[in-house]
């Protein structure tokens, strides 16, 4: 099986899982893959929307049911959660619509919003709108990035496999790093609780 077939067979699934957990890097890569003809941009955007929407709804309900008690057991999260609570107090609608674009608090925000007791229907609607805006904007960014790369490289077909492998390696490294840092934070929090 060649790289092209692997991307066609598993690209959308990888995108769905990646956007459920995090998002930006894998969506930019998927946008580039759509530019290169491996994936279809409308399906990339739809898949990214579904992944991020489902992930954020899940974390919202986790925050709603585990709430403040869960946060108090994680002292390393306090600086991020305090920022999110402060932002929510001042700009609730803007935060829900735009938290995917806020580096450093993106993952914890749906959990904190759930813990803040926002009405689930309100979050559902605003989360859907925000997920749509994010999926379209970042998906097109990756697609346009391919267009810019083509203008710099000339005939990108000669380089796209190398470029794609480089993007996948960088994406995997960033995903591993964020997972590793999250694991270390959980271990430190557990040690601090003991």
C-alpha positions as CSV (number, residue, x, y, z in Angstrom):
1,X,0.0,0.0,0.0
2,X,1.4,3.4,-1.0
3,X,1.3,6.7,1.0
4,X,-1.5,8.0,-1.3
5,X,-3.8,5.1,-0.5
6,X,-3.0,5.2,3.3
7,X,-4.0,8.9,3.4
8,X,-7.2,8.2,1.4
9,X,-8.1,5.2,3.7
10,X,-7.2,6.7,7.1
11,X,-6.8,10.5,6.6
12,X,-10.4,11.4,7.6
13,X,-10.3,9.1,10.6
14,X,-7.0,10.6,11.8
15,X,-8.4,14.0,11.3
16,X,-11.5,13.2,13.3
17,X,-9.5,11.8,16.2
18,X,-7.0,14.6,16.0
19,X,-9.6,17.3,16.1
20,X,-11.5,15.6,18.9
21,X,-8.3,15.8,21.0
22,X,-6.6,19.0,19.9
23,X,-6.9,20.1,16.3
24,X,-4.9,22.9,14.7
25,X,-1.8,21.0,13.5
26,X,-3.7,18.1,12.0
27,X,-6.3,20.3,10.4
28,X,-3.6,22.4,8.7
29,X,-2.0,19.2,7.4
30,X,-5.4,17.9,6.2
31,X,-6.0,21.2,4.4
32,X,-2.6,20.8,2.7
33,X,-3.5,17.2,1.8
34,X,-6.8,18.6,0.2
35,X,-4.7,21.0,-1.8
36,X,-2.5,18.1,-2.9
37,X,-5.5,16.1,-4.1
38,X,-5.3,13.4,-1.4
39,X,-8.4,14.5,0.5
40,X,-11.4,16.7,-0.4
41,X,-11.6,20.1,1.3
42,X,-15.4,20.0,2.0
43,X,-15.0,16.6,3.7
44,X,-11.9,17.9,5.6
45,X,-13.9,20.8,7.0
46,X,-16.9,18.7,7.8
47,X,-14.7,16.1,9.6
48,X,-12.8,18.7,11.5
49,X,-16.1,20.3,12.5
50,X,-17.5,17.0,13.8
51,X,-14.3,16.1,15.7
52,X,-13.9,19.4,17.5
53,X,-17.6,19.8,18.2
54,X,-17.8,16.3,19.7
55,X,-14.7,16.7,21.7
56,X,-15.7,20.0,23.1
57,X,-19.2,18.8,23.9
58,X,-17.6,15.9,25.8
59,X,-15.3,18.1,27.8
60,X,-18.1,20.5,28.5
61,X,-20.2,17.7,30.1
62,X,-17.2,16.3,31.9
63,X,-16.8,19.8,33.4
64,X,-20.4,20.0,34.2
65,X,-20.5,16.8,36.1
66,X,-17.0,16.7,37.6
67,X,-16.8,20.5,38.0
68,X,-14.9,22.5,40.6
69,X,-13.9,19.5,42.7
70,X,-12.0,18.0,39.8
71,X,-10.3,21.3,39.1
72,X,-9.3,21.8,42.8
73,X,-7.4,18.5,42.7
74,X,-5.2,19.8,39.8
75,X,-3.2,22.8,41.1
76,X,-1.2,23.0,37.9
77,X,-4.4,23.9,36.0
78,X,-5.3,26.8,38.3
79,X,-3.5,29.5,36.3
80,X,-5.2,28.4,33.1
81,X,-8.6,27.9,34.7
82,X,-8.5,31.2,36.5
83,X,-7.8,32.9,33.2
84,X,-10.8,31.2,31.6
85,X,-13.1,31.9,34.4
86,X,-12.1,35.6,34.3
87,X,-12.6,35.7,30.5
88,X,-16.0,33.9,30.9
89,X,-17.1,36.4,33.5
90,X,-16.4,39.3,31.2
91,X,-17.0,37.9,27.7
92,X,-19.0,34.7,27.8
93,X,-20.2,34.6,24.2
94,X,-16.9,35.7,22.7
95,X,-15.0,33.0,24.7
96,X,-17.3,30.2,23.6
97,X,-17.1,31.3,20.0
98,X,-13.4,31.9,20.0
99,X,-11.6,29.6,22.5
100,X,-10.3,27.4,19.7
101,X,-8.1,30.3,18.6
102,X,-6.7,30.9,22.1
103,X,-3.3,29.2,22.5
104,X,-2.7,27.8,25.9
105,X,-6.2,27.6,27.2
106,X,-8.0,25.8,24.3
107,X,-8.1,22.3,25.8
108,X,-9.2,23.3,29.3
109,X,-11.8,25.9,28.2
110,X,-14.8,23.6,27.4
111,X,-14.3,21.8,30.8
112,X,-14.2,25.2,32.6
113,X,-17.3,26.4,30.7
114,X,-19.1,23.2,31.9
115,X,-18.0,23.8,35.4
116,X,-19.2,27.4,35.2
117,X,-22.8,26.0,34.9
118,X,-23.5,27.6,31.5
119,X,-26.8,26.3,30.1
120,X,-26.1,23.2,27.9
121,X,-28.4,24.5,25.1
122,X,-26.5,27.8,24.9
123,X,-23.2,26.0,24.8
124,X,-24.4,23.6,22.2
125,X,-25.4,26.4,19.8
126,X,-22.4,28.6,20.4
127,X,-20.0,25.6,20.3
128,X,-21.5,24.6,17.0
129,X,-21.1,28.0,15.5
130,X,-17.5,28.4,16.9
131,X,-16.6,24.9,15.6
132,X,-17.8,25.8,12.2
133,X,-15.9,29.0,12.0
134,X,-12.8,27.3,13.2
135,X,-13.0,24.3,10.9
136,X,-13.5,26.6,7.8
137,X,-10.8,29.1,8.8
138,X,-8.1,26.6,9.7
139,X,-9.0,24.2,6.9
140,X,-8.7,26.9,4.3
141,X,-5.5,28.1,5.9
142,X,-4.0,24.6,5.3
143,X,-5.4,24.6,1.8
144,X,-4.0,28.1,1.0
145,X,-0.7,27.1,2.6
146,X,-0.5,24.5,-0.2
147,X,-1.1,27.2,-2.8
148,X,1.6,29.4,-1.3
149,X,4.0,26.5,-1.1
150,X,3.3,25.7,-4.8
151,X,4.1,29.2,-5.8
152,X,7.4,29.0,-4.0
153,X,8.3,25.5,-5.1
154,X,7.0,25.7,-8.7
155,X,5.9,22.2,-9.4
156,X,5.0,20.9,-6.0
157,X,4.3,17.3,-7.1
158,X,8.0,16.6,-7.2
159,X,8.3,17.6,-3.5
160,X,4.9,16.8,-2.0
161,X,5.8,13.4,-0.6
162,X,8.8,14.8,1.2
163,X,6.9,17.9,2.3
164,X,4.0,15.7,3.5
165,X,6.3,13.4,5.4
166,X,7.9,16.4,7.0
167,X,4.5,17.8,8.0
168,X,3.4,14.5,9.4
169,X,6.6,14.2,11.4
170,X,6.2,17.7,12.8
171,X,2.6,17.1,13.6
172,X,3.4,13.8,15.3
173,X,6.2,15.4,17.3
174,X,3.9,18.3,18.4
175,X,1.2,15.8,19.4
176,X,3.7,13.6,21.3
177,X,5.0,16.7,23.1
178,X,1.6,17.9,24.1
179,X,0.6,14.4,25.3
180,X,3.9,14.1,27.2
181,X,3.5,17.5,28.9
182,X,-0.1,16.6,29.8
183,X,1.1,13.3,31.3
184,X,3.9,15.1,33.3
185,X,1.4,17.6,34.6
186,X,-1.0,14.9,35.7
187,X,1.9,13.1,37.5
188,X,3.0,16.3,39.2
189,X,-0.5,17.0,40.3
190,X,-0.9,13.5,41.7
191,X,2.4,13.9,43.5
192,X,1.3,17.3,44.9
193,X,-1.9,15.8,46.1
194,X,-0.1,13.1,48.1
